[in-house]
Amino acid sequence: MNLKIGGLMKSSIQNHFLEGARQVLSPNFSERKDPSDISLLVIHNISLPPGKFGNGFIDQLFLNKLNPASDPYFESIASLKVSAHILITRDGQVTQYVPFNLKAWHAGESLFEGRGNCNEFSIGIELEGTDDTEFTEDQYLRLIQLTHALLLEYPKINKDRIMGHSSLAPNRKTDPGPFFDWETYLHALKDL
């Protein structure tokens, strides 16, 4: 993928909120034990139902308002209490569900560098997509903007501390999947 990032606008974080992001606050969060220990960025993918995009069901899941009767798949997940800090939709729109200084419930049972409970020290970003679809250029551009802002705001996160969910829970999770272009994404961060 050849991203045109030369004129990429910078994103800014104020009081742990991404400026310009749509704010839809999830009840699924908790206080961090050490708010100064934000030191990991986790990339996920999500679509509800699987493979379907742009229908508002992700908001409903993160707000505990997903109707199990809306789709057979929802019967197994409607009672889950989950969230992420950020969702980037297929067209690059950004929604923030949890302020970055609070713990979103995105990684579940997880392990990074010998530390469990990665939610405690990570920021979770969901990309609307699946393991077997390519992500859009709009998503990569927004993700690069956001990552740059996060690296500036939370200096304990660095390029070696950006992981896919599958790296933290390899027996349980596969996202962001083989179609996520790590090389393009990480290379673009060097250019900013």
Secondary structure, DSSP 8 states (H G I E B T S, - for coil): -----TT-----EETTEETT-EE---S-EE--S-TT---EEEEEEE-SSTT--SSSHHHHHHTT---TTS-GGGGGTTT-----SEEE-TT--EEE-S-TTSEES-S-S-EETTEE-GGGGEEEEEEE--TTS---HHHHHHHHHHHHHHHHH-TT--GGGEEEHHHHSTTT--TT-TTS-HHHHHHHHHT-
